[in-house]
């Protein structure tokens, strides 16, 4: 009798263990009885099933990160590229994910690959390189449309890398270098134009105020003299230049003075006082 009770107890414990399932917080359990889905979805915790009759399928509700292998394609402007991406999605309807599609992860991967090749053919190379945000949104819509019927929601899709042929990389490098050189020349030309305008304004101001020009000349002499081992060559004084400017031109000098030699001119100047003295007498 005791042996029989022991055997029954062992069978009961084994049956209890085999009929108990643990469902984690991020999972949901679906019970199939004789192949038919039971309406109640089991939440986190312990779940009991009938051994040999029921079968439980667990569905993960966490966000799944799925890398999309690099896809070869030709852009709209006939450039061969290789693009890879990553898809973030999660199950929002465990029943559809288990019943509507055989393997929802494989199905999402296939749709992501075909959508990526499609977006490559509809885009230019510049869009793939500079406007990825809009392309990511387009990919998300293209993948999410069929995935909704499978109980899957696409959180986001991101293009990871765009690989170009080596010849195209060299061409783009030369183009970028030419663009940088052009910008540098434009900046240099603008700087020279602004500097010339400032110099013209300064020259006009100093021309109206000669004293400012003299002060600037003195400042320059002081700056040069402050340097060691420097030889300073000073120009003519400004006052001397003004004196020469005030001298009469050759057309204003009497003709007899121009014809007479230097000695005659001096003799004429020496005779002038005597003549004046005789006149006075």
C-alpha positions in Angstrom: 0.0 0.0 0.0 2.8 2.4 0.9 4.5 1.5 -2.3 1.4 2.3 -4.3 1.0 5.7 -2.7 4.6 6.5 -3.4 4.2 5.6 -7.0 1.1 7.7 -7.3 2.8 10.6 -5.6 5.7 10.4 -8.0 3.3 10.3 -11.0 1.4 13.3 -9.6 4.6 15.3 -9.1 5.8 14.4 -12.6 2.5 15.4 -14.1 2.4 18.7 -12.2 5.9 19.5 -13.4 5.2 18.6 -17.0 2.0 20.6 -16.9 3.6 23.8 -15.5 5.0 26.5 -17.7 6.8 29.7 -16.7 6.0 32.8 -18.7 8.4 35.7 -18.3 7.4 39.4 -18.0 8.2 40.1 -21.7 6.4 37.0 -23.1 2.9 35.9 -23.8 1.8 32.3 -23.9 -0.6 30.8 -26.5 -2.3 27.5 -25.7 -3.1 25.1 -28.6 -5.4 22.2 -27.6 -5.6 19.5 -30.2 -4.2 22.0 -32.6 -6.9 24.7 -31.9 -5.9 28.0 -30.4 -7.4 28.6 -27.0 -8.9 32.1 -26.8 -7.2 33.1 -23.6 -3.6 34.4 -23.8 -1.5 33.6 -20.8 0.4 36.4 -19.1 3.5 36.4 -17.0 3.8 33.9 -14.3 2.9 30.2 -13.9 0.6 28.6 -16.5 -0.9 25.1 -16.3 -1.5 23.0 -19.4 -2.8 19.4 -19.9 0.2 17.2 -20.7 -0.1 15.4 -24.0 -3.2 17.5 -25.0 -2.1 21.1 -24.8 0.9 22.8 -26.4 2.2 26.2 -25.4 3.9 28.7 -27.8 5.6 31.7 -26.2 5.8 35.0 -28.1 8.5 37.6 -27.3 7.2 41.1 -27.0 10.6 42.8 -26.7 11.9 45.1 -29.4 13.9 43.0 -31.8 17.0 44.4 -33.6 17.4 42.8 -37.0 20.4 43.7 -39.2 19.6 43.7 -42.9 22.4 42.4 -45.1 24.0 44.8 -47.6 21.9 45.0 -50.8 23.4 45.8 -54.2 21.5 48.2 -56.4 21.7 50.9 -59.0 20.6 54.4 -58.1 18.3 56.6 -60.3 21.4 58.3 -61.6 23.0 55.0 -62.6 25.5 54.6 -59.8 26.2 51.1 -58.4 26.0 51.1 -54.6 25.8 48.6 -51.7 23.5 49.6 -48.8 22.8 47.9 -45.5 20.4 48.8 -42.8 18.9 47.8 -39.4 15.3 47.3 -38.5 13.8 47.7 -35.0 10.4 46.0 -34.5 8.2 44.3 -31.9 5.2 42.0 -31.7 2.0 43.8 -30.8 -0.5 41.0 -31.4 0.8 37.6 -30.3 -2.1 35.7 -31.9 -1.5 37.1 -35.4 2.3 36.7 -35.1 1.7 33.0 -34.3 -1.1 32.2 -36.7 -1.0 34.6 -39.6 2.6 33.9 -40.7 4.9 30.9 -40.3 7.9 32.8 -39.2 7.3 36.5 -38.7 11.1 37.3 -38.2 12.0 35.8 -41.5 9.1 37.5 -43.2 10.1 40.9 -41.8 13.7 40.3 -43.0 12.6 39.5 -46.6 10.3 42.6 -46.8 13.2 44.7 -45.4 15.6 43.5 -48.1 13.1 44.0 -51.0 12.2 47.5 -49.7 15.8 48.5 -49.4 16.5 47.5 -53.0 13.4 49.4 -54.1 14.4 52.6 -52.2 17.9 52.4 -53.8 16.5 52.4 -57.3 14.2 55.3 -56.6 16.8 57.6 -55.1 19.8 59.5 -56.3 23.3 59.1 -54.9 23.2 62.5 -53.2 19.9 61.5 -51.5 21.5 58.3 -50.1 24.4 60.2 -48.8 22.8 63.4 -47.4 19.0 62.8 -47.0 18.9 59.5 -45.0 16.2 60.7 -42.6 13.6 60.9 -45.3 14.8 57.5 -46.8 14.5 55.9 -43.3 11.0 57.1 -43.0 10.1 55.7 -46.4 11.6 52.4 -45.6 9.7 52.3 -42.3 6.4 52.8 -44.1 7.2 50.2 -46.8 8.0 47.5 -44.2 5.3 48.4 -41.7 2.5 48.1 -44.2 2.6 44.3 -44.6 4.0 43.7 -41.1 0.8 45.0 -39.5 -1.1 42.0 -40.8 1.3 39.8 -39.0 0.9 41.5 -35.6 4.2 43.2 -35.9 4.9 47.0 -35.5 8.0 48.5 -37.1 9.5 51.1 -34.7 12.1 52.5 -37.0 14.5 51.6 -39.8 18.0 53.1 -40.2 20.4 53.0 -43.2 23.8 52.0 -41.7 26.2 52.4 -44.6 26.4 53.3 -48.3 29.4 51.7 -50.0 30.6 53.1 -53.3 33.0 51.8 -56.0 36.6 52.9 -55.7 36.4 54.9 -58.9 33.4 56.8 -57.6 35.2 57.5 -54.3 38.2 59.0 -56.2 35.9 61.1 -58.3 34.0 62.4 -55.3 37.3 63.2 -53.6 38.5 65.3 -56.5 35.1 67.1 -56.6 35.3 67.9 -52.9 38.8 69.2 -53.2 37.9 71.4 -56.2 34.9 72.8 -54.2 37.1 73.6 -51.2 39.6 75.3 -53.4 36.9 77.4 -55.0 35.5 78.5 -51.6 39.0 79.4 -50.5 39.5 81.6 -53.5 36.1 83.3 -53.0 36.9 84.0 -49.4 40.4 85.4 -50.3 38.9 87.6 -53.0 36.2 88.9 -50.6 38.9 89.7 -48.1 41.0 91.6 -50.6 38.0 93.6 -51.8 37.1 94.6 -48.3 40.7 95.5 -47.5 41.0 97.6 -50.6 37.8 99.5 -49.7 39.1 100.2 -46.2 42.4 101.4 -47.6 40.7 103.7 -50.1 38.6 105.2 -47.3 41.7 105.7 -45.2 43.6 107.3 -48.0 40.7 109.7 -48.7 40.5 110.6 -45.0 44.3 111.3 -44.8 44.2 113.2 -48.0 41.7 115.6 -46.5 43.8 115.9 -43.3 47.5 116.3 -44.0 48.4 116.3 -40.3 47.0 112.7 -40.0 49.3 111.7 -42.9 52.3 113.2 -41.1 51.4 111.4 -37.8 51.1 108.1 -39.7 54.5 108.7 -41.2 56.0 109.3 -37.8 54.3 106.2 -36.3 55.8 104.1 -39.1 59.3 105.5 -38.4 59.0 104.8 -34.7 57.8 101.2 -35.4 60.7 100.5 -37.8 63.2 102.1 -35.5 62.1 99.9 -32.6 63.3 96.8 -34.4 66.9 95.7 -33.8 69.6 95.8 -36.5 67.4 97.8 -38.8 68.5 100.7 -41.1 66.0 103.5 -41.5 66.0 105.6 -44.7 63.9 108.7 -44.2 62.2 110.4 -47.2 62.3 114.2 -47.8 60.6 116.2 -45.1 57.0 117.1 -45.9 57.7 120.8 -45.5 60.5 120.7 -48.1 58.1 119.0 -50.5 55.6 121.8 -49.9 58.3 124.4 -50.4 59.2 122.9 -53.8 55.6 122.8 -54.7 55.2 126.6 -54.1 58.2 127.5 -56.3 57.2 129.1 -59.7 57.1 127.0 -62.8 59.6 127.7 -65.6 56.9 129.5 -67.6 56.6 132.1 -64.8 60.3 133.0 -64.7 61.4 136.0 -66.8 63.0 135.1 -70.1 66.2 137.2 -69.5 66.8 135.1 -66.3 66.5 131.9 -68.2 68.9 133.0 -71.0 71.5 134.4 -68.6 74.0 132.1 -67.0 74.4 131.6 -63.4 77.3 134.1 -63.2 75.3 136.7 -65.1 72.4 136.2 -62.8 74.7 136.7 -59.7 76.3 139.8 -61.4 72.9 141.3 -62.1 71.9 140.8 -58.5 75.2 142.4 -57.3 74.7 145.4 -59.6 71.2 146.0 -58.6 72.0 147.8 -55.3 74.6 150.1 -56.9 72.1 151.2 -59.6 69.5 151.8 -57.0 72.1 153.9 -55.0 72.9 156.0 -58.1 69.3 156.7 -58.7 68.9 157.9 -55.2 71.9 160.3 -55.6 
